[in-house]
Amino acid sequence: MTSFVGSACRALALAAFALFLVHSGSLTALRSWRWLAQAASLADEKPPAIRRRQLGARYLSAIEQLRRTIPRDGEYLLVRGGTEFEGGQYWVRFELAPRRARFLGSLSELADGRTPRPLLPAGPRWVVIAYSEPRPPVLMDRQDFLRILDDRSHGGT
């Protein structure tokens, strides 16, 4: 009797495992087929179209505006706009190369009101506040940036 129960349990476990493999295998095959179909449809896509699809039109138009405004041999002040480390400043810096970036830190730390207003390094006229994509970077004049810092440090929004 115990031999029959042991055999039945093994057969039941084997059947459950086979059912699991059929179920998960079919879902995996379906998902893989969809990925392959998507990859095939995008195979002849050109790099500008890929960038537009990945980053979005707003982000790319903001980068183009920055490139037109800041001369190739110019420099700018770079500020991280997000509250956490997100890496957006690295991508903006990459997009604007060979323009020289001078990193100031995060906007939240610069305008927290507990520290005195930072002294901006002499030279660069432009300040770029970088966020993680798809949120586009913001370009402003250094005087406008200082006004924003003053407003925030005095309780403004």
Buried (B, 14 or more C-beta within 10 A) or exposed (E): EEEEEEEEEEEEEEEEEEEEEEEEEEEEEEEEEEEEEEEEEEEEEEEEEEBBEEBBEEBBEBBEEBEEEBEEEBBBBBBBBBEEEBEBBBBBBEBBEEBBBEEBEBBBBBBEEEEEEEEBEEEBEBBBBBBBBEBBBBBBEBEEBBEBBEEBBEEEE
